[in-house]
Amino acid sequence: MTATPLTLVGSFPHTRAAPALRRVGFTFSAGGGYAACMASSGEGSWYVESWRLDTAANEESAEQVVGGLIVGGLGSLGGPGAGAGGTDQGGAERGGAIPVALPQAPGAAPESLRSQLVSLPDGRVLVCRFQGDRYDLVVRTPASVRETFVGMLRLPGLRLMAMPSPEPGAPVAVALGSDGRAVTSVWLVSADGGVQPQQVAEFAGMSGGGVWLDRGGRMLALDHLVPGATGGPTVPSVRTVVLDLATGSVSPFLELAPGSNDRLVAADPASGLILVRSDAPGQDRLGWGVLGGDEPLRFPDCLHRTREFLRPVAIEPGRAGLPAAEQRVALQGDWGAGSTLATWRPSSGQLETLPVPAGRLGGVGHWSAAGLRLPYSSPDHPAGIATVQVDRLLEGPPEAEEPVPTMPLRLAPLQGGAAGMGSVIRILPSPRALRESRAGTSSGWRLDGSAAPGDGGRWHGARTVELAGAVGPMEAVVYGGDTWLTAQHLVVALHGGPADAWRLEFDPALQRMAGEGLAVVAVNQRGSTGYGVEYAQALQNAWGGPDLDDVLALLSSVSGQRAALGLEPASLFGVSYGAFLALLAACSAPEQIARCAVVAPFLSGPRLLAEAGPAVRALTQRLGGAHEPEDGSGARDVLRVCHRLAAPLLVVHGDRDEVVPVTQSRTLRQELLRMGHTEGADFRYVEAAGAGHEVLAEDGAPVLHELLAGFLRTGRPT
């Protein structure tokens, strides 16, 4: 029996939900006067935004409190071609950070998530577009549909780095290219359309990172992959080398110990302060030193946090002659779903934690007289640019942490309508968050450009909780307030990867589910990143092993609690690897699943290896997906266990998926039909025409969000 797959080509009505403004790939200009990012108006198409940033502090800018955050310059959803395109027109009078969409020419193709940006000091944006077999370089100008073509490079891989302080007419960026020869080529890119990219160097080996050692843009430090020693271990190491762009020569910079991984992660050419990351001390640690100094590198204990990954995001501009030891550095700390922010100066020997709101920071920043600027997002605040007045935040009194219950989720006795929440979960204390009672002009925190829903409402908030897995606790981002466990409809969401995790940030798909009245538990089971090396590597050669055990343990606990109240079991939602895991769970415990929705699933690691492209095959091999777990629990192949599937199923896949071939879902559909399942009654299969692997972030994404949310609420596959 065969049937034509349903194809998403305008076959669904427009979404009723408020569109969600998304932003990714933030970059700051050299002087800090501008920033740029990729944005989506909520209709799926991506475009370029240029942000104008005040370069001096504005003490009297108007602010408002939204969800406990001081917010200014709320972005609209105009998108490209809509005047200011995503700006709050009053923002120009208030100061702060003002986003302006760069309008596209009529009929021009939209940008993609693979576009790279460099924010230029005059507000223009250098765009590097991936075109399949080449990269096109163009310069875009705010308020104009015209663009200037500045070059094309035919290379399999290319990444851009902005020049530290480009002079008029000088190159504005360095392009680092890679090809199948394991060679790095280096090109200078100009913003002048009459000057093509000029190759200035080529050296053996792959490179990453990139830190400027001078203001003039000559000396560039790079992470260089060094092969393992001949006749010994083949594990490569990473060392920092310095590329001289004037001569094209490469010389060693950091070599702390034989076989150690040594990286330069930040530098301030004015004072000579450098920050390094190395495992030479025995563990991966942050250290500091002085460029050209005689003193050895130091690795302070205050920069070594076992439960937090610290990364420098900006160095405060110093006064002339300020010693390196007196420079202040802003450090982002990541552990699990959320981020923290702290400052540190070498001479102090301690970190000063800043009371910023719970959420996720963007990993990049710029510090100027106007304050410390960073991208910021939380579940109920789409990404914008936060301005932090560091000293004002540090002046505030510390907040006391509230005690919280510590019993993990088990089949505990129910206690009233809230299902005994104090006895079944542990609410994780968030980073010191700003409270509405403290919000005001003296708080030192401001968020610009975070768009409110177009319908005038508010986005749904979420928090982190700690749940019990098969062998220990695991963190989850939960939508639904205190009564999520007893909501009429509950969704357990499984992330892609497997080397990934749900974060405490805005997610349009989960937001749409919450808007449909669904409670959502976005769980970070074993294999998720952000919880240490051992936790992340639990799936090595064991895809569908420890993580499936964690998911099944959670489903058992949740379903037991809900059954006692007469509620339906939880539903499953998964994307990519999470879709594979959701299908395995739905087949392993069919009685504990109300319905299952999967996006871009694959059927097993070996089946993915057989059909995927070279890059995905290499990643699958590296992450241990070539073999099934040897734990005696049976096959981890969806095709071999799908006869157990009983819950209504929705499968969505982009027909141009470059990561997980659409043939994986087509094969599953054919097998379900062969077994006698009825399409349109037992399951629904949807192919999104023209969509790739990021189908939930491409054209038509809001329609898919609504389709998924509606299915997970009703269980009706049509």
Salt bridges, closest charged atoms under 4 A:
GLU49 OE1 - ARG23 NE 2.60
GLU59 OE1 - ARG392 NH1 3.09
ASP88 OD2 - ARG94 NH2 2.61
GLU111 OE2 - ARG129 NH2 2.81
ASP122 OD2 - ARG124 NE 2.81
ASP133 OD1 - ARG134 NH1 3.82
ASP133 OD2 - ARG154 NH1 2.88
ASP136 OD1 - ARG134 NE 2.93
GLU147 OE1 - ARG129 NH2 2.84
GLU147 OE1 - ARG140 NE 3.75
ASP179 OD2 - ARG181 NE 2.93
GLU202 OE1 - ARG181 NH2 3.33
ASP244 OD1 - ARG218 NE 2.80
GLU255 OE1 - ARG239 NH1 3.93
ASP262 OD2 - ARG239 NE 3.49
ASP268 OD1 - ARG215 NH2 3.18
ASP284 OD2 - ARG277 NH1 3.17
GLU295 OE1 - ARG298 NH2 3.33
ASP301 OD1 - ARG285 NH2 2.94
GLU308 OE1 - ARG305 NH1 2.56
GLU316 OE1 - ARG328 NE 2.85
GLU326 OE1 - ARG345 NE 3.84
ASP334 OD2 - ARG311 NH2 2.73
ASP334 OD2 - ARG360 NH2 3.91
ASP380 OD1 - HIS381 ND1 3.14
ASP391 OD1 - ARG328 NH1 2.99
GLU399 OE1 - ARG435 NH2 3.85
GLU399 OE2 - ARG438 NH1 2.97
ASP448 OD1 - ARG446 NH2 2.83
GLU466 OE2 - ARG426 NH1 3.80
ASP482 OD1 - ARG463 NH2 2.82
GLU516 OE1 - ARG16 NH2 3.93
GLU516 OE1 - ARG512 NH2 2.92
GLU516 OE2 - ARG713 NE 2.81
ASP550 OD2 - ARG526 NE 2.99
GLU568 OE2 - HIS489 ND1 2.86
GLU568 OE1 - ARG595 NH2 3.02
GLU628 OE2 - ARG640 NH1 3.84
ASP631 OD1 - ARG636 NH2 2.43
ASP637 OD2 - ARG607 NE 2.68
ASP657 OD2 - HIS653 NE2 3.14
ASP657 OD2 - HIS693 ND1 2.83
GLU671 OE2 - ARG674 NH2 2.65
GLU679 OE1 - ARG669 NE 3.08
GLU687 OE2 - ARG666 NE 2.57
GLU706 OE2 - ARG16 NH1 2.80
